[in-house]
Amino acid sequence: MKVFVNNLEIALFPGMTVKHALIGAGLLDEVLAGKKVFDEWGNELGLDGALTEGNRIYVK
């Protein structure tokens, strides 16, 4: 499936989490250092959060 992290397309297998998407985008270290992850509606997401096809998440 395809998800977008800060508008960068990331290919993941179904069942993978927010953490896997961040690893794919090279942004996990930023989140571990204190940045937060949000969905396209501004809801904060946890690293274990589920993703579905086409989700857009942002690190801020």
N, C-alpha and C positions, 0 to 999 in steps of 0.2 A: 504494500500500500504506500501511497505518497502522503507525506505531511509536510508542512512548511514551518521552518524555524527562522524567525526574523526574515521572512520572505525567501529563504533558501530551501529549495526542494530537497527532501531527505526521503530515501526509500527505506521502508521498514517492513518486517514481516508482521502479519496480524498478531495481536497479543502483546506487542512490544509497548513500552511505557514512555512517558515523558523523558525519563532519564536516558533511555536508549536514543531518543531523538537528539537530545543535547550532546551526547557522546558523538553521534554522527555529524553534528554541526560544529564540533570542537568547542562547545560553550559550557560544558559541565563544570570546569574549574571556576568560571565566573560565577556560576550559581552557588557553588560550594564556598566561594569567597564572600557571599552576601547578597548577590543580585537575586531578583525574584523572577518567576516564570508566570506569564499570564496568557489566557486564551484571547481570541479575537474580540470578546465582549468585555474584557477587563477583569475577568475572574482569576484569582490566583490559583495556580496549580501546584500540586505536590509532585515530587519526583516519581512516585509510584502511580501517578494518574494514568488512566487508560486513554488511548488515542484511537481515532477512527480515520478512515480515508478522508483526505482533504482538510484535516484539522490544521489550524494556523495558531502557532504559539510564538510568544515574544519574550525575550530576556530583557529586563529593564533594571 
